[in-house]
Amino acid sequence: MLILLLTYIAPLDQVDQHVEAHMIWVKQGYERGWFLASGRKDPRTGGVILARGDRSEIEAYIATDPFMISGVTRYDVTEVVLSRAAPGLEGLLP
């Protein structure tokens, strides 16, 4: 599993200009079967995406995020090998 941490590096008014395009990009990540869950950080300083798949493919996909292209966010990618999950979340396990 990959944890994609987005951190905004631009003011929110600049981020907001790209939210619609970013959400289309997120939807496509789900359609490809890569994204499992996603949402905003609270307070609104970025977001988190839980993903699975080939790390190099997902990192290449991150480069196409409108947030990245416009320079309003940075990504930190952490790979985790899950060994246990709560009931109902077993599908997250390798």
Biopython code that builds the backbone (N, CA, C, O; Angstrom):
import numpy as np
from Bio.PDB.StructureBuilder import StructureBuilder

atoms = [
    (1, "MET", "N", (0.842, -1.166, 0.000)),
    (1, "MET", "CA", (0.000, 0.000, 0.000)),
    (1, "MET", "C", (0.889, 1.231, 0.000)),
    (1, "MET", "O", (1.957, 1.252, 0.611)),
    (2, "LEU", "N", (0.428, 2.239, -0.690)),
    (2, "LEU", "CA", (1.121, 3.521, -0.733)),
    (2, "LEU", "C", (0.253, 4.575, -0.060)),
    (2, "LEU", "O", (-0.953, 4.653, -0.297)),
    (3, "ILE", "N", (0.884, 5.379, 0.777)),
    (3, "ILE", "CA", (0.209, 6.527, 1.377)),
    (3, "ILE", "C", (0.761, 7.757, 0.675)),
    (3, "ILE", "O", (1.952, 8.054, 0.762)),
    (4, "LEU", "N", (-0.120, 8.469, -0.024)),
    (4, "LEU", "CA", (0.264, 9.677, -0.746)),
    (4, "LEU", "C", (-0.159, 10.869, 0.100)),
    (4, "LEU", "O", (-1.351, 11.099, 0.297)),
    (5, "LEU", "N", (0.804, 11.620, 0.596)),
    (5, "LEU", "CA", (0.516, 12.800, 1.404)),
    (5, "LEU", "C", (0.738, 14.043, 0.565)),
    (5, "LEU", "O", (1.847, 14.302, 0.098)),
    (6, "LEU", "N", (-0.325, 14.807, 0.379)),
    (6, "LEU", "CA", (-0.247, 16.056, -0.365)),
    (6, "LEU", "C", (-0.120, 17.195, 0.645)),
    (6, "LEU", "O", (-0.847, 17.235, 1.638)),
    (7, "THR", "N", (0.792, 18.104, 0.390)),
    (7, "THR", "CA", (0.938, 19.295, 1.221)),
    (7, "THR", "C", (0.881, 20.505, 0.297)),
    (7, "THR", "O", (1.656, 20.620, -0.653)),
    (8, "TYR", "N", (-0.049, 21.402, 0.594)),
    (8, "TYR", "CA", (-0.162, 22.618, -0.220)),
    (8, "TYR", "C", (1.045, 23.500, 0.025)),
    (8, "TYR", "O", (1.456, 23.709, 1.166)),
    (9, "ILE", "N", (1.606, 24.011, -1.050)),
    (9, "ILE", "CA", (2.762, 24.906, -0.969)),
    (9, "ILE", "C", (2.428, 26.269, -1.570)),
    (9, "ILE", "O", (3.314, 27.081, -1.839)),
    (10, "ALA", "N", (1.136, 26.501, -1.774)),
    (10, "ALA", "CA", (0.643, 27.773, -2.305)),
    (10, "ALA", "C", (-0.587, 28.159, -1.476)),
    (10, "ALA", "O", (-1.188, 27.305, -0.825)),
    (11, "PRO", "N", (-0.956, 29.431, -1.499)),
    (11, "PRO", "CA", (-2.162, 29.858, -0.778)),
    (11, "PRO", "C", (-3.406, 29.136, -1.299)),
    (11, "PRO", "O", (-3.472, 28.752, -2.467)),
    (12, "LEU", "N", (-4.393, 28.959, -0.409)),
    (12, "LEU", "CA", (-5.609, 28.228, -0.764)),
    (12, "LEU", "C", (-6.338, 28.821, -1.965)),
    (12, "LEU", "O", (-6.949, 28.075, -2.729)),
    (13, "ASP", "N", (-6.293, 30.135, -2.155)),
    (13, "ASP", "CA", (-6.985, 30.704, -3.315)),
    (13, "ASP", "C", (-6.366, 30.206, -4.617)),
    (13, "ASP", "O", (-7.064, 30.075, -5.623)),
    (14, "GLN", "N", (-5.060, 29.928, -4.609)),
    (14, "GLN", "CA", (-4.416, 29.359, -5.798)),
    (14, "GLN", "C", (-4.755, 27.861, -5.924)),
    (14, "GLN", "O", (-5.000, 27.366, -7.024)),
    (15, "VAL", "N", (-4.766, 27.156, -4.796)),
    (15, "VAL", "CA", (-5.135, 25.738, -4.795)),
    (15, "VAL", "C", (-6.544, 25.578, -5.352)),
    (15, "VAL", "O", (-6.790, 24.712, -6.191)),
    (16, "ASP", "N", (-7.470, 26.416, -4.884)),
    (16, "ASP", "CA", (-8.874, 26.313, -5.274)),
    (16, "ASP", "C", (-9.088, 26.428, -6.779)),
    (16, "ASP", "O", (-10.065, 25.896, -7.307)),
    (17, "GLN", "N", (-8.198, 27.108, -7.464)),
    (17, "GLN", "CA", (-8.322, 27.254, -8.917)),
    (17, "GLN", "C", (-8.151, 25.912, -9.641)),
    (17, "GLN", "O", (-8.535, 25.780, -10.803)),
    (18, "HIS", "N", (-7.577, 24.922, -8.956)),
    (18, "HIS", "CA", (-7.261, 23.646, -9.593)),
    (18, "HIS", "C", (-8.013, 22.461, -8.988)),
    (18, "HIS", "O", (-7.790, 21.318, -9.386)),
    (19, "VAL", "N", (-8.911, 22.729, -8.020)),
    (19, "VAL", "CA", (-9.610, 21.640, -7.330)),
    (19, "VAL", "C", (-10.445, 20.804, -8.296)),
    (19, "VAL", "O", (-10.396, 19.576, -8.233)),
    (20, "GLU", "N", (-11.198, 21.423, -9.174)),
    (20, "GLU", "CA", (-12.066, 20.668, -10.090)),
    (20, "GLU", "C", (-11.247, 19.701, -10.958)),
    (20, "GLU", "O", (-11.603, 18.531, -11.101)),
    (21, "ALA", "N", (-10.159, 20.198, -11.527)),
    (21, "ALA", "CA", (-9.309, 19.342, -12.370)),
    (21, "ALA", "C", (-8.644, 18.252, -11.532)),
    (21, "ALA", "O", (-8.498, 17.119, -11.992)),
    (22, "HIS", "N", (-8.243, 18.586, -10.314)),
    (22, "HIS", "CA", (-7.641, 17.592, -9.420)),
    (22, "HIS", "C", (-8.643, 16.489, -9.097)),
    (22, "HIS", "O", (-8.274, 15.315, -9.067)),
    (23, "MET", "N", (-9.904, 16.843, -8.855)),
    (23, "MET", "CA", (-10.914, 15.847, -8.514)),
    (23, "MET", "C", (-11.200, 14.911, -9.694)),
    (23, "MET", "O", (-11.492, 13.732, -9.488)),
    (24, "ILE", "N", (-11.120, 15.417, -10.911)),
    (24, "ILE", "CA", (-11.240, 14.555, -12.094)),
    (24, "ILE", "C", (-10.067, 13.578, -12.123)),
    (24, "ILE", "O", (-10.242, 12.393, -12.408)),
    (25, "TRP", "N", (-8.880, 14.081, -11.827)),
    (25, "TRP", "CA", (-7.674, 13.246, -11.769)),
    (25, "TRP", "C", (-7.829, 12.166, -10.696)),
    (25, "TRP", "O", (-7.487, 11.008, -10.934)),
    (26, "VAL", "N", (-8.342, 12.535, -9.514)),
    (26, "VAL", "CA", (-8.564, 11.570, -8.438)),
    (26, "VAL", "C", (-9.543, 10.491, -8.895)),
    (26, "VAL", "O", (-9.309, 9.302, -8.677)),
    (27, "LYS", "N", (-10.636, 10.905, -9.528)),
    (27, "LYS", "CA", (-11.637, 9.945, -10.019)),
    (27, "LYS", "C", (-10.996, 8.934, -10.964)),
    (27, "LYS", "O", (-11.299, 7.742, -10.903)),
    (28, "GLN", "N", (-10.117, 9.406, -11.831)),
    (28, "GLN", "CA", (-9.436, 8.509, -12.769)),
    (28, "GLN", "C", (-8.526, 7.528, -12.040)),
    (28, "GLN", "O", (-8.364, 6.389, -12.477)),
    (29, "GLY", "N", (-7.931, 7.965, -10.928)),
    (29, "GLY", "CA", (-7.117, 7.060, -10.113)),
    (29, "GLY", "C", (-7.948, 5.928, -9.530)),
    (29, "GLY", "O", (-7.496, 4.785, -9.459)),
    (30, "TYR", "N", (-9.185, 6.260, -9.108)),
    (30, "TYR", "CA", (-10.102, 5.215, -8.638)),
    (30, "TYR", "C", (-10.497, 4.282, -9.782)),
    (30, "TYR", "O", (-10.534, 3.063, -9.611)),
    (31, "GLU", "N", (-10.791, 4.857, -10.946)),
    (31, "GLU", "CA", (-11.199, 4.048, -12.098)),
    (31, "GLU", "C", (-10.105, 3.080, -12.532)),
    (31, "GLU", "O", (-10.404, 1.997, -13.036)),
    (32, "ARG", "N", (-8.862, 3.450, -12.347)),
    (32, "ARG", "CA", (-7.729, 2.578, -12.691)),
    (32, "ARG", "C", (-7.500, 1.499, -11.633)),
    (32, "ARG", "O", (-6.694, 0.591, -11.833)),
    (33, "GLY", "N", (-8.207, 1.601, -10.512)),
    (33, "GLY", "CA", (-8.059, 0.630, -9.440)),
    (33, "GLY", "C", (-6.903, 0.909, -8.503)),
    (33, "GLY", "O", (-6.576, 0.075, -7.659)),
    (34, "TRP", "N", (-6.279, 2.071, -8.636)),
    (34, "TRP", "CA", (-5.135, 2.432, -7.801)),
    (34, "TRP", "C", (-5.552, 3.040, -6.466)),
    (34, "TRP", "O", (-4.951, 2.725, -5.439)),
    (35, "PHE", "N", (-6.558, 3.895, -6.457)),
    (35, "PHE", "CA", (-6.920, 4.630, -5.250)),
    (35, "PHE", "C", (-7.980, 3.876, -4.462)),
    (35, "PHE", "O", (-8.951, 3.376, -5.029)),
    (36, "LEU", "N", (-7.786, 3.798, -3.160)),
    (36, "LEU", "CA", (-8.684, 3.074, -2.260)),
    (36, "LEU", "C", (-9.495, 4.015, -1.384)),
    (36, "LEU", "O", (-10.647, 3.724, -1.063)),
    (37, "ALA", "N", (-8.908, 5.134, -0.997)),
    (37, "ALA", "CA", (-9.572, 6.122, -0.147)),
    (37, "ALA", "C", (-8.808, 7.432, -0.287)),
    (37, "ALA", "O", (-7.611, 7.443, -0.575)),
    (38, "SER", "N", (-9.526, 8.538, -0.078)),
    (38, "SER", "CA", (-8.871, 9.844, -0.193)),
    (38, "SER", "C", (-9.677, 10.892, 0.563)),
    (38, "SER", "O", (-10.863, 10.710, 0.839)),
    (39, "GLY", "N", (-9.017, 11.975, 0.887)),
    (39, "GLY", "CA", (-9.705, 13.075, 1.547)),
    (39, "GLY", "C", (-8.752, 14.200, 1.928)),
    (39, "GLY", "O", (-7.534, 14.094, 1.784)),
    (40, "ARG", "N", (-9.351, 15.282, 2.418)),
    (40, "ARG", "CA", (-8.588, 16.462, 2.844)),
    (40, "ARG", "C", (-8.022, 16.275, 4.242)),
    (40, "ARG", "O", (-8.575, 15.545, 5.064)),
    (41, "LYS", "N", (-6.911, 16.948, 4.493)),
    (41, "LYS", "CA", (-6.409, 17.067, 5.857)),
    (41, "LYS", "C", (-7.267, 18.115, 6.571)),
    (41, "LYS", "O", (-7.840, 19.002, 5.940)),
    (42, "ASP", "N", (-7.342, 17.995, 7.893)),
    (42, "ASP", "CA", (-8.061, 18.987, 8.701)),
    (42, "ASP", "C", (-7.142, 19.410, 9.831)),
    (42, "ASP", "O", (-6.877, 18.622, 10.740)),
    (43, "PRO", "N", (-6.645, 20.654, 9.790)),
    (43, "PRO", "CA", (-7.042, 21.756, 8.930)),
    (43, "PRO", "C", (-6.600, 21.532, 7.483)),
    (43, "PRO", "O", (-5.758, 20.679, 7.199)),
    (44, "ARG", "N", (-7.179, 22.308, 6.588)),
    (44, "ARG", "CA", (-6.993, 22.128, 5.147)),
    (44, "ARG", "C", (-5.604, 22.599, 4.701)),
    (44, "ARG", "O", (-5.422, 23.727, 4.244)),
    (45, "THR", "N", (-4.643, 21.700, 4.851)),
    (45, "THR", "CA", (-3.264, 21.976, 4.447)),
    (45, "THR", "C", (-2.799, 21.039, 3.349)),
    (45, "THR", "O", (-1.640, 21.083, 2.934)),
    (46, "GLY", "N", (-3.715, 20.178, 2.871)),
    (46, "GLY", "CA", (-3.372, 19.201, 1.847)),
    (46, "GLY", "C", (-4.357, 18.058, 1.879)),
    (46, "GLY", "O", (-5.527, 18.248, 2.213)),
    (47, "GLY", "N", (-3.892, 16.873, 1.535)),
    (47, "GLY", "CA", (-4.777, 15.716, 1.496)),
    (47, "GLY", "C", (-4.003, 14.427, 1.640)),
    (47, "GLY", "O", (-2.775, 14.422, 1.730)),
    (48, "VAL", "N", (-4.748, 13.328, 1.660)),
    (48, "VAL", "CA", (-4.181, 11.991, 1.786)),
    (48, "VAL", "C", (-4.902, 11.072, 0.806)),
    (48, "VAL", "O", (-6.126, 11.122, 0.677)),
    (49, "ILE", "N", (-4.138, 10.241, 0.125)),
    (49, "ILE", "CA", (-4.697, 9.215, -0.754)),
    (49, "ILE", "C", (-4.062, 7.887, -0.365)),
    (49, "ILE", "O", (-2.839, 7.777, -0.281)),
    (50, "LEU", "N", (-4.900, 6.878, -0.129)),
    (50, "LEU", "CA", (-4.412, 5.512, 0.057)),
    (50, "LEU", "C", (-4.481, 4.825, -1.295)),
    (50, "LEU", "O", (-5.528, 4.809, -1.941)),
    (51, "ALA", "N", (-3.365, 4.259, -1.716)),
    (51, "ALA", "CA", (-3.290, 3.688, -3.055)),
    (51, "ALA", "C", (-2.617, 2.325, -3.024)),
    (51, "ALA", "O", (-1.912, 1.977, -2.077)),
    (52, "ARG", "N", (-2.858, 1.557, -4.098)),
    (52, "ARG", "CA", (-2.155, 0.287, -4.270)),
    (52, "ARG", "C", (-1.800, 0.159, -5.745)),
    (52, "ARG", "O", (-2.462, 0.712, -6.623)),
    (53, "GLY", "N", (-0.739, -0.588, -5.979)),
    (53, "GLY", "CA", (-0.282, -0.782, -7.349)),
    (53, "GLY", "C", (1.214, -0.578, -7.440)),
    (53, "GLY", "O", (1.901, -0.439, -6.427)),
    (54, "ASP", "N", (1.703, -0.563, -8.646)),
    (54, "ASP", "CA", (3.124, -0.387, -8.900)),
    (54, "ASP", "C", (3.551, 1.028, -8.535)),
    (54, "ASP", "O", (3.009, 1.999, -9.063)),
    (55, "ARG", "N", (4.516, 1.145, -7.639)),
    (55, "ARG", "CA", (4.930, 2.460, -7.158)),
    (55, "ARG", "C", (5.390, 3.377, -8.294)),
    (55, "ARG", "O", (5.033, 4.555, -8.324)),
    (56, "SER", "N", (6.170, 2.848, -9.213)),
    (56, "SER", "CA", (6.679, 3.706, -10.291)),
    (56, "SER", "C", (5.541, 4.214, -11.177)),
    (56, "SER", "O", (5.576, 5.359, -11.628)),
    (57, "GLU", "N", (4.532, 3.375, -11.430)),
    (57, "GLU", "CA", (3.375, 3.822, -12.219)),
    (57, "GLU", "C", (2.591, 4.903, -11.475)),
    (57, "GLU", "O", (2.167, 5.893, -12.071)),
    (58, "ILE", "N", (2.405, 4.708, -10.185)),
    (58, "ILE", "CA", (1.651, 5.693, -9.408)),
    (58, "ILE", "C", (2.438, 6.990, -9.278)),
    (58, "ILE", "O", (1.850, 8.069, -9.350)),
    (59, "GLU", "N", (3.742, 6.911, -9.091)),
    (59, "GLU", "CA", (4.550, 8.127, -9.037)),
    (59, "GLU", "C", (4.499, 8.873, -10.371)),
    (59, "GLU", "O", (4.460, 10.103, -10.391)),
    (60, "ALA", "N", (4.500, 8.143, -11.478)),
    (60, "ALA", "CA", (4.361, 8.791, -12.787)),
    (60, "ALA", "C", (2.990, 9.447, -12.902)),
    (60, "ALA", "O", (2.863, 10.528, -13.477)),
    (61, "TYR", "N", (1.960, 8.794, -12.354)),
    (61, "TYR", "CA", (0.610, 9.363, -12.376)),
    (61, "TYR", "C", (0.536, 10.617, -11.513)),
    (61, "TYR", "O", (-0.128, 11.585, -11.884)),
    (62, "ILE", "N", (1.204, 10.608, -10.377)),
    (62, "ILE", "CA", (1.241, 11.798, -9.507)),
    (62, "ILE", "C", (1.751, 13.008, -10.283)),
    (62, "ILE", "O", (1.260, 14.122, -10.097)),
    (63, "ALA", "N", (2.723, 12.791, -11.142)),
    (63, "ALA", "CA", (3.295, 13.899, -11.921)),
    (63, "ALA", "C", (2.275, 14.537, -12.848)),
    (63, "ALA", "O", (2.480, 15.657, -13.315)),
    (64, "THR", "N", (1.162, 13.831, -13.125)),
    (64, "THR", "CA", (0.131, 14.379, -14.015)),
    (64, "THR", "C", (-1.001, 15.070, -13.247)),
    (64, "THR", "O", (-1.922, 15.614, -13.857)),
    (65, "ASP", "N", (-0.935, 15.051, -11.910)),
    (65, "ASP", "CA", (-1.966, 15.708, -11.099)),
    (65, "ASP", "C", (-1.942, 17.211, -11.406)),
    (65, "ASP", "O", (-0.877, 17.827, -11.364)),
    (66, "PRO", "N", (-3.091, 17.803, -11.711)),
    (66, "PRO", "CA", (-3.135, 19.240, -11.952)),
    (66, "PRO", "C", (-2.556, 20.069, -10.801)),
    (66, "PRO", "O", (-2.011, 21.149, -11.031)),
    (67, "PHE", "N", (-2.670, 19.579, -9.578)),
    (67, "PHE", "CA", (-2.037, 20.269, -8.449)),
    (67, "PHE", "C", (-0.521, 20.305, -8.617)),
    (67, "PHE", "O", (0.110, 21.323, -8.331)),
    (68, "MET", "N", (0.069, 19.198, -9.081)),
    (68, "MET", "CA", (1.519, 19.152, -9.296)),
    (68, "MET", "C", (1.920, 20.013, -10.482)),
    (68, "MET", "O", (2.883, 20.777, -10.414)),
    (69, "ILE", "N", (1.169, 19.881, -11.567)),
    (69, "ILE", "CA", (1.498, 20.635, -12.779)),
    (69, "ILE", "C", (1.462, 22.135, -12.510)),
    (69, "ILE", "O", (2.285, 22.887, -13.034)),
    (70, "SER", "N", (0.497, 22.568, -11.684)),
    (70, "SER", "CA", (0.375, 24.000, -11.388)),
    (70, "SER", "C", (1.304, 24.446, -10.267)),
    (70, "SER", "O", (1.422, 25.644, -10.010)),
    (71, "GLY", "N", (1.961, 23.515, -9.601)),
    (71, "GLY", "CA", (2.931, 23.865, -8.563)),
    (71, "GLY", "C", (2.320, 24.284, -7.237)),
    (71, "GLY", "O", (2.947, 25.024, -6.478)),
    (72, "VAL", "N", (1.096, 23.822, -6.938)),
    (72, "VAL", "CA", (0.455, 24.241, -5.684)),
    (72, "VAL", "C", (0.587, 23.198, -4.574)),
    (72, "VAL", "O", (0.176, 23.451, -3.442)),
    (73, "THR", "N", (1.151, 22.037, -4.882)),
    (73, "THR", "CA", (1.297, 20.996, -3.861)),
    (73, "THR", "C", (2.583, 20.229, -4.064)),
    (73, "THR", "O", (3.200, 20.273, -5.129)),
    (74, "ARG", "N", (2.970, 19.527, -3.020)),
    (74, "ARG", "CA", (4.056, 18.547, -3.134)),
    (74, "ARG", "C", (3.522, 17.234, -2.585)),
    (74, "ARG", "O", (2.608, 17.223, -1.762)),
    (75, "TYR", "N", (4.084, 16.151, -3.033)),
    (75, "TYR", "CA", (3.689, 14.813, -2.603)),
    (75, "TYR", "C", (4.836, 14.157, -1.847)),
    (75, "TYR", "O", (6.003, 14.294, -2.214)),
    (76, "ASP", "N", (4.481, 13.450, -0.793)),
    (76, "ASP", "CA", (5.387, 12.536, -0.120)),
    (76, "ASP", "C", (4.733, 11.164, -0.226)),
    (76, "ASP", "O", (3.560, 11.003, 0.111)),
    (77, "VAL", "N", (5.487, 10.182, -0.691)),
    (77, "VAL", "CA", (4.956, 8.835, -0.894)),
    (77, "VAL", "C", (5.639, 7.893, 0.097)),
    (77, "VAL", "O", (6.866, 7.803, 0.151)),
    (78, "THR", "N", (4.814, 7.196, 0.877)),
    (78, "THR", "CA", (5.316, 6.214, 1.840)),
    (78, "THR", "C", (4.724, 4.861, 1.500)),
    (78, "THR", "O", (3.511, 4.717, 1.351)),
    (79, "GLU", "N", (5.592, 3.875, 1.381)),
    (79, "GLU", "CA", (5.121, 2.521, 1.108)),
    (79, "GLU", "C", (5.008, 1.765, 2.423)),
    (79, "GLU", "O", (5.909, 1.816, 3.261)),
    (80, "VAL", "N", (3.892, 1.064, 2.596)),
    (80, "VAL", "CA", (3.615, 0.319, 3.820)),
    (80, "VAL", "C", (3.217, -1.104, 3.430)),
    (80, "VAL", "O", (2.395, -1.299, 2.535)),
    (81, "VAL", "N", (3.800, -2.091, 4.103)),
    (81, "VAL", "CA", (3.403, -3.477, 3.914)),
    (81, "VAL", "C", (2.489, -3.822, 5.081)),
    (81, "VAL", "O", (2.954, -4.097, 6.187)),
    (82, "LEU", "N", (1.188, -3.806, 4.825)),
    (82, "LEU", "CA", (0.219, -4.063, 5.877)),
    (82, "LEU", "C", (0.246, -5.535, 6.270)),
    (82, "LEU", "O", (0.386, -6.416, 5.421)),
    (83, "SER", "N", (0.108, -5.786, 7.572)),
    (83, "SER", "CA", (0.078, -7.164, 8.056)),
    (83, "SER", "C", (-1.213, -7.481, 8.810)),
    (83, "SER", "O", (-1.474, -8.637, 9.144)),
    (84, "ARG", "N", (-2.009, -6.464, 9.072)),
    (84, "ARG", "CA", (-3.253, -6.677, 9.811)),
    (84, "ARG", "C", (-4.234, -5.564, 9.454)),
    (84, "ARG", "O", (-3.836, -4.436, 9.167)),
    (85, "ALA", "N", (-5.532, -5.904, 9.477)),
    (85, "ALA", "CA", (-6.574, -4.923, 9.184)),
    (85, "ALA", "C", (-7.807, -5.236, 10.033)),
    (85, "ALA", "O", (-8.045, -6.388, 10.398)),
    (86, "ALA", "N", (-8.581, -4.204, 10.340)),
    (86, "ALA", "CA", (-9.825, -4.371, 11.098)),
    (86, "ALA", "C", (-10.829, -5.142, 10.262)),
    (86, "ALA", "O", (-10.732, -5.161, 9.035)),
    (87, "PRO", "N", (-11.797, -5.782, 10.919)),
    (87, "PRO", "CA", (-12.848, -6.480, 10.161)),
    (87, "PRO", "C", (-13.508, -5.545, 9.148)),
    (87, "PRO", "O", (-13.851, -4.404, 9.459)),
    (88, "GLY", "N", (-13.673, -6.054, 7.941)),
    (88, "GLY", "CA", (-14.256, -5.264, 6.872)),
    (88, "GLY", "C", (-13.214, -4.580, 6.003)),
    (88, "GLY", "O", (-13.526, -4.128, 4.902)),
    (89, "LEU", "N", (-11.978, -4.497, 6.486)),
    (89, "LEU", "CA", (-10.911, -3.852, 5.718)),
    (89, "LEU", "C", (-9.849, -4.841, 5.246)),
    (89, "LEU", "O", (-8.754, -4.442, 4.852)),
    (90, "GLU", "N", (-10.171, -6.109, 5.285)),
    (90, "GLU", "CA", (-9.203, -7.130, 4.876)),
    (90, "GLU", "C", (-8.763, -6.958, 3.421)),
    (90, "GLU", "O", (-7.673, -7.402, 3.057)),
    (91, "GLY", "N", (-9.570, -6.338, 2.601)),
    (91, "GLY", "CA", (-9.225, -6.096, 1.217)),
    (91, "GLY", "C", (-8.010, -5.199, 1.044)),
    (91, "GLY", "O", (-7.443, -5.132, -0.047)),
    (92, "LEU", "N", (-7.604, -4.510, 2.100)),
    (92, "LEU", "CA", (-6.415, -3.659, 2.044)),
    (92, "LEU", "C", (-5.124, -4.459, 2.157)),
    (92, "LEU", "O", (-4.052, -3.978, 1.790)),
    (93, "LEU", "N", (-5.232, -5.674, 2.661)),
    (93, "LEU", "CA", (-4.048, -6.502, 2.869)),
    (93, "LEU", "C", (-3.529, -7.051, 1.540)),
    (93, "LEU", "O", (-4.295, -7.284, 0.605)),
    (94, "PRO", "N", (-2.207, -7.253, 1.477)),
    (94, "PRO", "CA", (-1.638, -7.792, 0.231)),
    (94, "PRO", "C", (-2.092, -9.215, -0.040)),
    (94, "PRO", "O", (-1.702, -9.807, -1.046)),
]
sb = StructureBuilder()
sb.init_structure("model")
sb.init_model(0)
sb.init_chain("A")
sb.init_seg("    ")
for serial, (resi, resn, name, xyz) in enumerate(atoms, 1):
    if name == "N":
        sb.init_residue(resn, " ", resi, " ")
    sb.init_atom(name, np.array(xyz, "f"), 0.0, 1.0, " ", f" {name:<3s}", serial, name[0])
structure = sb.get_structure()
